């Protein structure tokens, strides 16, 4: 039994001895790669290519968590104006860096205070679970949020979206060092409408579609009315010009006034014809939309002593 244990121990030791060089080599390669990425990031920082430098630091951080990289990331994020992320990186540097390394940053406390002065706190309260919270067109999380959001100060648009609910949107001011609370009430997409005296849900898709029908109805109706009025006015002007033609063109020989009046009569007559044609087509289109549009509900009302047909838009 002892011999078996000794043999097993010897075999394990042999495997460990063989694996140790490979492990040490992999560690050395990782360290070299991390050092090279950090070096590239530093060079990009010096040339003020902050976004590219941040990418190098992020790649190096995936290989090894280094206090120096956390600090350099904070500087890159600060230069990019991403102050909440910069504060996270700088606070991580303070947490993991040894005292001698932190001593190399004499203005560390001032830098922390400066970045904190550019950050506000946002609390979003919403009773609907799983709704996306979007601030400045960036998804910050889903409700309920695990913690308040740290955001850059200034104006921000807060949006909350969830399937089956109307989107919520509000513009807020995020002052430095203050907590702003937004209470969100999401409404279901099915909004109540009155039909036949009963309250029934109306799908959001139908209401959106009805808006398009209404635009067509009102646009074609307006065009039809304007064109018809134009046709009537220019028709009257054409009649007036023909009276001048008759007075100044005896025997079909016109003086200068008659010649001018004949040209005016032709122009007004043409405009009148076009106006009546366009007006008729537009009014006919408006009438068709009125009949077939889904947002027009027609019902028959029966009451004491009357029978009527009513409709709602």
FIDREN-535768 format. One record per atom (N, C-alpha, C): residue in three letters; y negated, x negated, z negated. Coordinates in steps of 0.02 Angstrom, whole numbers, padded with zeros to 5 digits, always signed. Layout:
BEGIN
ALAYXZ...
//
This chain:
BEGIN
UNK+00060-00042+00000UNK+00000+00000+00000UNK-00062-00043+00000UNK-00061-00096-00041UNK-00118-00141-00044UNK-00127-00177+00023UNK-00070-00193+00055UNK-00075-00227+00120UNK-00109-00182+00172UNK-00094-00118+00170UNK-00124-00071+00217UNK-00200-00067+00206UNK-00219-00065+00143UNK-00291-00061+00127UNK-00326-00124+00150UNK-00293-00181+00138UNK-00324-00244+00158UNK-00332-00247+00234UNK-00280-00223+00270UNK-00283-00223+00343UNK-00338-00177+00369UNK-00344-00118+00337UNK-00396-00071+00359UNK-00465-00099+00347UNK-00473-00132+00288UNK-00538-00162+00272UNK-00555-00218+00321UNK-00504-00257+00338UNK-00515-00312+00384UNK-00534-00286+00453UNK-00501-00231+00474UNK-00517-00202+00539UNK-00588-00174+00540UNK-00607-00140+00486UNK-00675-00113+00482UNK-00726-00168+00482UNK-00712-00221+00448UNK-00759-00277+00446UNK-00766-00309+00515UNK-00710-00313+00551UNK-00712-00342+00618UNK-00754-00299+00665UNK-00745-00232+00660UNK-00785-00187+00702UNK-00859-00193+00686UNK-00875-00197+00620UNK-00945-00203+00599UNK-00975-00268+00624UNK-00936-00321+00621UNK-00962-00385+00645UNK-00976-00383+00720UNK-00932-00348+00756UNK-00942-00343+00829UNK-01002-00298+00846UNK-01011-00245+00806UNK-01065-00197+00821UNK-01133-00223+00799UNK-01135-00266+00749UNK-01198-00289+00722UNK-01243-00322+00775UNK-01216-00367+00817UNK-01260-00397+00867UNK-01289-00346+00916UNK-01248-00297+00937UNK-01273-00246+00983UNK-01327-00203+00950UNK-01317-00187+00886UNK-01367-00147+00851UNK-01431-00186+00843UNK-01425-00250+00825UNK-01483-00292+00817UNK-01521-00299+00883UNK-01483-00304+00938UNK-01515-00311+01003UNK-01553-00247+01021UNK-01522-00189+01006UNK-01556-00125+01021UNK-01620-00119+00980UNK-01617-00140+00916UNK-01676-00137+00874UNK-01731-00183+00902UNK-01711-00240+00925UNK-01760-00287+00952UNK-01791-00260+01016UNK-01751-00227+01058UNK-01777-00198+01120UNK-01825-00141+01104UNK-01808-00100+01054UNK-01853-00046+01035UNK-01920-00073+01009UNK-01916-00125+00968UNK-01977-00154+00941UNK-02020-00183+00996UNK-01988-00216+01044UNK-02026-00244+01100UNK-02058-00189+01141UNK-02021-00136+01153UNK-02048-00080+01192UNK-02105-00046+01155UNK-02097-00035+01090UNK-02151-00005+01051UNK-02213-00048+01050UNK-02204-00113+01044UNK-02261-00160+01044UNK-02297-00159+01112UNK-02258-00155+01166UNK-02288-00154+01233UNK-02327-00090+01244UNK-02301-00033+01222UNK-02336+00031+01230UNK-02401+00030+01190UNK-02398+00005+01129UNK-02459+00001+01088UNK-02510-00044+01121UNK-02488-00100+01149UNK-02534-00146+01182UNK-02568-00112+01242UNK-02528-00074+01281UNK-02557-00039+01338UNK-02608+00014+01314UNK-02590+00048+01260UNK-02636+00098+01232UNK-02701+00067+01209UNK-02697+00009+01177UNK-02758-00026+01154UNK-02802-00046+01213UNK-02771-00070+01266UNK-02810-00090+01324UNK-02844-00029+01356UNK-02809+00027+01358UNK-02839+00088+01386UNK-02896+00113+01342UNK-02889+00105+01276UNK-02943+00125+01231UNK-03006+00083+01244UNK-02996+00017+01253UNK-03053-00027+01265UNK-03089-00009+01331UNK-03051+00016+01380UNK-03081+00036+01443UNK-03101+00110+01444UNK-03097+00142+01385UNK-03118+00212+01374UNK-03078+00262+01415UNK-03014+00247+01428UNK-02969+00296+01457UNK-02928+00327+01399UNK-02962+00371+01363UNK-02935+00394+01300UNK-02872+00437+01308UNK-02871+00480+01359UNK-02813+00523+01369UNK-02751+00482+01385UNK-02759+00432+01428UNK-02702+00389+01446UNK-02681+00346+01386UNK-02729+00324+01347UNK-02712+00285+01287UNK-02672+00328+01238UNK-02692+00390+01230UNK-02656+00435+01185UNK-02584+00444+01207UNK-02573+00448+01273UNK-02504+00455+01298UNK-02462+00393+01280UNK-02492+00334+01284UNK-02456+00273+01265UNK-02439+00273+01190UNK-02487+00292+01149UNK-02475+00294+01077UNK-02421+00346+01059UNK-02422+00403+01092UNK-02371+00454+01079UNK-02302+00428+01097UNK-02297+00393+01154UNK-02233+00365+01174UNK-02209+00312+01124UNK-02254+00271+01100UNK-02235+00220+01051UNK-02214+00251+00986UNK-02247+00306+00967UNK-02231+00339+00904UNK-02161+00370+00905UNK-02136+00388+00964UNK-02069+00415+00969UNK-02016+00361+00955UNK-02035+00298+00966UNK-01988+00243+00952UNK-01990+00223+00879UNK-02051+00220+00851UNK-02059+00199+00782UNK-02123+00227+00754UNK-02119+00253+00692UNK-02179+00277+00658UNK-02215+00218+00627UNK-02274+00204+00654UNK-02312+00146+00632UNK-02380+00168+00607UNK-02403+00146+00548UNK-02470+00165+00524UNK-02525+00147+00573UNK-02519+00089+00605UNK-02570+00068+00653UNK-02575+00117+00711UNK-02518+00142+00734UNK-02519+00189+00790UNK-02550+00255+00768UNK-02536+00277+00708UNK-02568+00339+00683UNK-02644+00331+00683UNK-02668+00273+00662UNK-02741+00262+00660UNK-02770+00260+00731UNK-02736+00226+00776UNK-02761+00222+00845UNK-02759+00290+00879UNK-02708+00330+00864UNK-02705+00398+00891UNK-02765+00439+00866UNK-02781+00430+00803UNK-02838+00467+00775UNK-02903+00448+00811UNK-02911+00384+00827UNK-02971+00363+00863UNK-02973+00393+00933UNK-02916+00394+00967UNK-02914+00422+01035UNK-02928+00497+01034UNK-02898+00532+00986UNK-02909+00604+00981UNK-02981+00620+00963UNK-03011+00580+00920UNK-03081+00590+00902UNK-03126+00580+00963UNK-03110+00530+01003UNK-03150+00518+01064UNK-03143+00575+01113UNK-03086+00609+01113UNK-03075+00665+01158UNK-03103+00731+01131UNK-03130+00729+01070UNK-03158+00790+01040UNK-03106+00836+01011UNK-03045+00812+01002UNK-02992+00853+00973UNK-02988+00836+00898UNK-03037+00862+00862UNK-03048+00841+00793UNK-02993+00863+00745UNK-02965+00923+00750UNK-02911+00940+00704UNK-02851+00893+00710UNK-02831+00878+00772UNK-02775+00832+00781UNK-02793+00762+00759UNK-02856+00743+00769UNK-02878+00677+00746UNK-02874+00672+00670UNK-02894+00726+00636UNK-02890+00726+00563UNK-02817+00722+00539UNK-02772+00758+00573UNK-02701+00754+00555UNK-02676+00682+00560UNK-02693+00649+00615UNK-02670+00581+00626UNK-02700+00533+00575UNK-02764+00542+00559UNK-02796+00497+00512UNK-02770+00508+00441UNK-02758+00570+00423UNK-02729+00584+00357UNK-02658+00556+00352UNK-02620+00557+00407UNK-02554+00527+00407UNK-02558+00451+00398UNK-02608+00421+00428UNK-02620+00349+00419UNK-02634+00334+00345UNK-02676+00375+00314UNK-02692+00364+00244UNK-02629+00372+00201UNK-02586+00417+00220UNK-02526+00431+00180UNK-02475+00374+00184UNK-02465+00345+00244UNK-02410+00297+00253UNK-02433+00224+00254UNK-02497+00210+00264UNK-02519+00141+00271UNK-02520+00106+00203UNK-02500+00044+00201UNK-02506+00005+00139UNK-02579-00010+00123UNK-02592-00028+00062UNK-02661-00038+00039UNK-02696-00092+00079UNK-02660-00147+00095UNK-02693-00201+00130UNK-02714-00181+00201UNK-02675-00136+00233UNK-02694-00113+00299UNK-02753-00065+00295UNK-02754-00021+00246UNK-02810+00025+00238UNK-02874-00013+00221UNK-02866-00071+00188UNK-02925-00111+00171UNK-02959-00139+00233UNK-02923-00142+00289UNK-02952-00166+00351UNK-02997-00115+00384UNK-02999-00054+00356UNK-03042-00001+00383UNK-03093+00015+00329UNK-03147-00022+00325UNK-03195-00013+00270UNK-03230+00055+00271UNK-03237+00086+00329UNK-03272+00151+00334UNK-03223+00209+00337UNK-03164+00200+00308UNK-03112+00252+00314UNK-03134+00318+00283UNK-03163+00315+00223UNK-03185+00378+00191UNK-03240+00412+00231UNK-03287+00372+00257UNK-03341+00401+00297UNK-03313+00433+00361UNK-03264+00401+00391UNK-03234+00428+00452UNK-03198+00493+00438UNK-03162+00495+00382UNK-03129+00558+00363UNK-03180+00613+00352UNK-03234+00597+00317UNK-03285+00648+00305UNK-03319+00670+00369UNK-03330+00624+00415UNK-03362+00642+00478UNK-03319+00689+00519UNK-03254+00676+00521UNK-03210+00719+00560UNK-03203+00787+00527UNK-03198+00787+00460UNK-03192+00851+00425UNK-03254+00894+00436UNK-03312+00863+00445UNK-03373+00900+00458UNK-03374+00934+00526UNK-03329+00916+00569UNK-03325+00946+00635UNK-03269+00998+00640UNK-03241+01017+00584UNK-03183+01061+00584UNK-03198+01123+00542UNK-03175+01180+00567UNK-03180+01244+00532UNK-03109+01271+00522UNK-03103+01319+00477UNK-03038+01349+00463UNK-03039+01422+00485UNK-02986+01442+00519UNK-02980+01511+00544UNK-02917+01542+00515UNK-02926+01601+00485UNK-02870+01641+00460UNK-02864+01703+00503UNK-02805+01715+00530UNK-02792+01774+00572UNK-02741+01818+00537UNK-02761+01878+00520UNK-02717+01926+00488UNK-02697+01980+00538UNK-02632+01990+00546UNK-02607+02041+00593UNK-02541+02068+00567UNK-02535+02134+00565UNK-02474+02165+00538UNK-02416+02164+00587UNK-02430+02151+00651UNK-02377+02149+00702UNK-02348+02078+00702UNK-02283+02073+00693UNK-02250+02008+00691UNK-02235+01984+00763UNK-02239+01919+00773UNK-02221+01890+00838UNK-02275+01893+00890UNK-02336+01912+00871UNK-02391+01915+00920UNK-02419+01844+00931UNK-02436+01829+00992UNK-02465+01764+01008UNK-02538+01762+00987UNK-02556+01709+00951UNK-02626+01698+00932UNK-02654+01644+00978UNK-02704+01663+01017UNK-02733+01618+01067UNK-02806+01606+01050UNK-02823+01542+01043UNK-02892+01524+01028UNK-02916+01475+01081UNK-02971+01492+01113UNK-02998+01451+01167UNK-02945+01438+01220UNK-02908+01492+01238UNK-02858+01491+01291UNK-02798+01446+01275UNK-02788+01431+01212UNK-02730+01391+01191UNK-02691+01429+01139UNK-02625+01434+01149UNK-02582+01469+01101UNK-02575+01426+01039UNK-02598+01452+00982UNK-02596+01414+00920UNK-02536+01432+00876UNK-02500+01486+00894UNK-02442+01506+00854UNK-02430+01580+00861UNK-02382+01606+00823UNK-02367+01677+00823UNK-02374+01704+00752UNK-02389+01768+00749UNK-02398+01800+00684UNK-02331+01814+00650UNK-02328+01807+00584UNK-02382+01782+00540UNK-02386+01706+00544UNK-02447+01680+00548UNK-02457+01608+00551UNK-02436+01576+00485UNK-02402+01519+00491UNK-02377+01485+00431UNK-02434+01461+00387UNK-02491+01444+00417UNK-02548+01419+00379UNK-02611+01432+00419UNK-02669+01429+00386UNK-02733+01438+00423UNK-02740+01385+00477UNK-02777+01401+00528UNK-02787+01356+00584UNK-02848+01311+00572UNK-02838+01247+00585UNK-02895+01200+00582UNK-02918+01190+00654UNK-02982+01208+00667UNK-03008+01208+00735UNK-03075+01173+00737UNK-03095+01151+00796UNK-03161+01122+00805UNK-03214+01176+00795UNK-03271+01156+00767UNK-03324+01204+00754UNK-03354+01230+00820UNK-03392+01284+00814UNK-03426+01313+00872UNK-03401+01382+00888UNK-03421+01407+00945UNK-03400+01474+00968UNK-03328+01471+00993UNK-03290+01522+00976UNK-03220+01524+00998UNK-03201+01597+01013UNK-03161+01606+01064UNK-03133+01672+01080UNK-03063+01675+01051UNK-03052+01725+01008UNK-02986+01735+00976UNK-02952+01793+01010UNK-02892+01781+01035UNK-02852+01833+01068UNK-02785+01839+01033UNK-02761+01900+01027UNK-02695+01913+00998UNK-02659+01961+01046UNK-02600+01940+01068UNK-02563+01979+01118UNK-02491+01988+01096UNK-02466+02049+01107UNK-02397+02065+01090UNK-02372+02116+01140UNK-02308+02113+01160UNK-02281+02162+01207UNK-02286+02233+01178UNK-02308+02279+01220UNK-02314+02349+01199UNK-02380+02366+01165UNK-02425+02317+01159UNK-02489+02329+01126UNK-02546+02308+01172UNK-02603+02341+01163UNK-02663+02321+01200UNK-02686+02253+01173UNK-02708+02208+01216UNK-02731+02142+01192UNK-02793+02148+01149UNK-02796+02106+01098UNK-02853+02102+01054UNK-02895+02041+01073UNK-02961+02048+01072UNK-03005+01993+01091UNK-03069+01998+01051UNK-03090+01941+01023UNK-03153+01940+00985UNK-03183+01870+00988UNK-03249+01867+00999UNK-03285+01804+00997UNK-03311+01792+00926UNK-03299+01733+00899UNK-03319+01718+00831UNK-03354+01650+00830UNK-03393+01640+00777UNK-03424+01575+00763UNK-03383+01541+00708UNK-03368+01477+00720UNK-03329+01439+00671UNK-03375+01385+00641UNK-03405+01400+00583UNK-03451+01351+00552UNK-03413+01293+00520UNK-03446+01238+00514UNK-03416+01178+00484UNK-03399+01190+00411UNK-03338+01172+00393UNK-03316+01174+00323UNK-03306+01243+00295UNK-03311+01296+00336UNK-03304+01364+00311UNK-03240+01396+00337UNK-03219+01449+00302UNK-03159+01487+00321UNK-03181+01552+00354UNK-03160+01563+00414UNK-03174+01625+00450UNK-03110+01666+00455UNK-03115+01729+00436UNK-03056+01774+00436UNK-03064+01827+00489UNK-03013+01836+00529UNK-03012+01888+00580UNK-02954+01935+00565UNK-02970+01998+00551UNK-02919+02049+00539UNK-02906+02085+00605UNK-02844+02081+00628UNK-02825+02107+00694UNK-02786+02172+00685UNK-02808+02223+00721UNK-02771+02286+00724UNK-02752+02297+00797UNK-02688+02292+00812UNK-02663+02301+00880UNK-02647+02375+00891UNK-02670+02401+00947UNK-02656+02471+00965UNK-02601+02474+01017UNK-02559+02524+01012UNK-02506+02533+01061UNK-02536+02546+01130UNK-02501+02524+01182UNK-02525+02535+01250UNK-02531+02609+01267UNK-02486+02651+01240UNK-02487+02723+01255UNK-02543+02755+01215UNK-02599+02769+01248UNK-02656+02800+01215UNK-02653+02876+01225UNK-02671+02916+01175UNK-02666+02989+01181UNK-02719+03017+01227UNK-02700+03066+01269UNK-02747+03103+01311UNK-02732+03177+01305UNK-02782+03219+01317UNK-02774+03291+01310UNK-02754+03322+01377UNK-02695+03353+01380UNK-02671+03387+01439UNK-02642+03454+01419UNK-02666+03509+01448UNK-02643+03576+01433UNK-02648+03592+01359UNK-02700+03564+01326UNK-02708+03578+01256UNK-02663+03539+01210UNK-02621+03495+01237UNK-02576+03455+01196UNK-02594+03382+01202UNK-02582+03345+01149UNK-02594+03272+01150UNK-02530+03238+01172UNK-02532+03204+01229UNK-02473+03170+01256UNK-02491+03098+01269UNK-02442+03053+01263UNK-02457+02982+01277UNK-02467+02970+01351UNK-02512+02926+01366UNK-02525+02906+01435UNK-02511+02832+01442UNK-02462+02811+01482UNK-02447+02740+01488UNK-02507+02700+01512UNK-02511+02639+01486UNK-02566+02596+01506UNK-02567+02584+01581UNK-02507+02577+01612UNK-02505+02564+01683UNK-02534+02621+01723UNK-02523+02684+01699UNK-02550+02742+01734UNK-02626+02744+01728UNK-02651+02727+01667UNK-02723+02729+01658UNK-02757+02675+01699UNK-02725+02617+01705UNK-02754+02565+01747UNK-02754+02586+01820UNK-02699+02618+01842UNK-02696+02641+01910UNK-02747+02695+01925UNK-02758+02739+01875UNK-02807+02792+01886UNK-02877+02765+01896UNK-02892+02709+01864UNK-02958+02680+01874UNK-02969+02662+01947UNK-02917+02636+01980UNK-02923+02619+02051UNK-02936+02680+02093UNK-02900+02735+02078UNK-02912+02797+02115UNK-02983+02822+02105UNK-03008+02816+02044UNK-03076+02840+02030UNK-03127+02799+02069UNK-03116+02734+02073UNK-03163+02692+02111UNK-03164+02714+02184UNK-03105+02727+02213UNK-03102+02749+02283UNK-03137+02816+02291UNK-03124+02862+02245UNK-03154+02929+02249UNK-03230+02926+02247UNK-03256+02891+02196UNK-03329+02889+02189UNK-03362+02849+02244UNK-03329+02796+02267UNK-03359+02754+02320UNK-03363+02792+02385UNK-03306+02822+02406UNK-03306+02859+02469UNK-03352+02920+02466UNK-03354+02953+02408UNK-03398+03010+02400UNK-03471+02991+02407UNK-03489+02935+02374UNK-03559+02912+02378UNK-03578+02892+02449UNK-03532+02854+02481UNK-03545+02833+02550UNK-03553+02894+02595UNK-03510+02944+02585UNK-03513+03004+02627UNK-03579+03041+02619UNK-03602+03047+02557UNK-03665+03083+02545UNK-03723+03045+02576UNK-03726+02979+02564UNK-03781+02939+02590UNK-03782+02940+02666UNK-03722+02933+02697UNK-03719+02932+02770UNK-03739+02999+02800UNK-03718+03053+02767UNK-03735+03120+02792UNK-03811+03132+02788UNK-03841+03112+02732UNK-03913+03119+02725UNK-03949+03077+02778UNK-03925+03016+02790UNK-03955+02974+02841UNK-03950+03006+02910UNK-03891+03037+02924UNK-03883+03072+02988UNK-03932+03129+02996UNK-03943+03166+02941UNK-03989+03223+02944UNK-04061+03199+02954UNK-04081+03146+02917UNK-04150+03121+02923UNK-04163+03093+02992UNK-04118+03052+03018UNK-04129+03022+03084UNK-04123+03076+03138UNK-04083+03128+03126UNK-04081+03183+03174UNK-04148+03219+03179UNK-04180+03229+03121UNK-04246+03259+03121UNK-04297+03216+03157UNK-04292+03151+03146UNK-04338+03105+03180UNK-04327+03105+03256UNK-04263+03112+03276UNK-04248+03115+03347UNK-04279+03177+03379UNK-04277+03234+03343UNK-04306+03296+03369UNK-04382+03288+03375UNK-04413+03256+03325UNK-04485+03245+03328UNK-04504+03200+03386UNK-04464+03149+03400UNK-04479+03104+03455UNK-04471+03139+03522UNK-04423+03184+03527UNK-04414+03221+03590UNK-04473+03266+03603UNK-04504+03292+03551UNK-04564+03333+03561UNK-04620+03291+03591UNK-04625+03229+03568UNK-04676+03184+03596UNK-04659+03168+03668UNK-04595+03158+03683UNK-04574+03144+03752UNK-04593+03201+03798UNK-04581+03263+03777UNK-04597+03321+03819UNK-04672+03326+03833UNK-04712+03304+03782UNK-04784+03310+03791UNK-04813+03254+03834UNK-04780+03196+03837UNK-04808+03138+03872UNK-04767+03117+03933UNK-04721+03158+03953UNK-04681+03141+04013UNK-04679+03201+04060UNK-04737+03224+04086UNK-04735+03280+04133UNK-04703+03258+04199UNK-04659+03299+04223UNK-04625+03282+04286UNK-04582+03220+04279UNK-04558+03207+04219UNK-04515+03149+04204UNK-04549+03082+04216UNK-04616+03083+04221UNK-04654+03021+04226UNK-04690+03012+04160UNK-04673+02958+04123UNK-04698+02949+04054UNK-04754+02899+04052UNK-04803+02915+04010UNK-04854+02865+03995UNK-04826+02819+03940UNK-04864+02767+03920UNK-04838+02721+03869UNK-04815+02756+03805UNK-04851+02806+03783UNK-04830+02842+03722UNK-04764+02877+03733UNK-04756+02908+03791UNK-04694+02942+03805UNK-04635+02894+03811UNK-04648+02836+03841UNK-04594+02786+03848UNK-04571+02763+03779UNK-04619+02749+03734UNK-04601+02729+03665UNK-04563+02784+03629UNK-04586+02846+03638UNK-04554+02902+03604UNK-04483+02912+03630UNK-04472+02901+03696UNK-04404+02909+03724UNK-04357+02857+03693UNK-04379+02794+03686UNK-04337+02743+03654UNK-04322+02760+03582UNK-04374+02784+03546UNK-04363+02803+03476UNK-04314+02861+03470UNK-04320+02909+03515UNK-04275+02966+03513UNK-04203+02945+03523UNK-04191+02898+03570UNK-04123+02874+03582UNK-04096+02838+03521UNK-04138+02796+03489UNK-04116+02759+03429UNK-04100+02806+03372UNK-04146+02853+03359UNK-04135+02900+03304UNK-04073+02944+03317UNK-04063+02964+03379UNK-04006+03005+03396UNK-03941+02967+03384UNK-03940+02902+03403UNK-03880+02862+03392UNK-03865+02853+03318UNK-03918+02838+03278UNK-03909+02830+03206UNK-03886+02896+03174UNK-03912+02951+03198UNK-03892+03016+03170UNK-03818+03029+03183UNK-03796+03014+03246UNK-03726+03025+03262UNK-03680+02982+03219UNK-03699+02917+03212UNK-03658+02872+03171UNK-03657+02896+03098UNK-03715+02917+03072UNK-03719+02940+03003UNK-03674+02999+02990UNK-03675+03048+03036UNK-03633+03107+03027UNK-03558+03090+03032UNK-03541+03044+03078UNK-03470+03025+03085UNK-03446+02989+03022UNK-03484+02938+03001UNK-03464+02900+02941UNK-03463+02945+02880UNK-03514+02987+02873UNK-03516+03033+02816UNK-03457+03080+02815UNK-03440+03107+02874UNK-03383+03153+02877UNK-03318+03120+02858UNK-03307+03059+02885UNK-03245+03023+02869UNK-03242+03006+02795UNK-03298+02982+02766UNK-03298+02962+02696UNK-03287+03022+02650UNK-03320+03079+02666UNK-03311+03139+02625UNK-03240+03166+02630UNK-03211+03161+02690UNK-03142+03183+02698UNK-03095+03140+02658UNK-03107+03073+02658UNK-03066+03027+02618UNK-03072+03043+02545UNK-03133+03056+02522UNK-03144+03073+02452UNK-03107+03137+02434UNK-03107+03185+02479UNK-03071+03248+02466UNK-02996+03237+02461UNK-02969+03195+02505UNK-02897+03180+02502UNK-02878+03146+02436UNK-02920+03098+02415UNK-02907+03064+02352UNK-02910+03113+02294UNK-02957+03160+02297UNK-02963+03211+02245UNK-02899+03252+02239UNK-02867+03264+02296UNK-02807+03306+02296UNK-02745+03268+02273UNK-02736+03205+02297UNK-02673+03170+02287UNK-02675+03122+02228UNK-02734+03105+02201UNK-02737+03054+02148UNK-02699+03077+02086UNK-02662+03031+02053UNK-02623+03049+01994UNK-02666+03064+01933UNK-02730+03041+01934UNK-02771+03052+01875UNK-02805+03120+01875UNK-02794+03159+01927UNK-02821+03227+01928UNK-02765+03274+01909UNK-02770+03306+01852UNK-02720+03353+01828UNK-02745+03424+01838UNK-02710+03465+01877UNK-02730+03533+01892UNK-02686+03580+01852UNK-02716+03629+01820UNK-02676+03677+01782UNK-02706+03747+01791UNK-02665+03795+01779UNK-02685+03865+01783UNK-02697+03890+01713UNK-02757+03917+01701UNK-02774+03943+01635UNK-02774+04018+01638UNK-02737+04050+01593UNK-02732+04122+01590UNK-02758+04144+01522UNK-02806+04190+01523UNK-02835+04213+01460UNK-02847+04287+01464UNK-02878+04313+01412UNK-02891+04385+01409UNK-02943+04403+01461UNK-02924+04436+01513UNK-02970+04460+01564UNK-02987+04410+01618UNK-02954+04352+01619UNK-02970+04305+01674UNK-02910+04262+01689UNK-02911+04239+01752UNK-02862+04189+01775UNK-02902+04136+01812UNK-02893+04073+01793UNK-02932+04020+01824UNK-02891+03958+01836UNK-02916+03917+01881UNK-02885+03852+01896UNK-02933+03798+01872UNK-02907+03753+01832UNK-02949+03699+01805UNK-02918+03632+01819UNK-02958+03582+01811UNK-02932+03514+01821UNK-02970+03464+01779UNK-02938+03409+01765UNK-02971+03356+01727UNK-02962+03290+01764UNK-03007+03244+01752UNK-03004+03179+01785UNK-02988+03127+01732
//
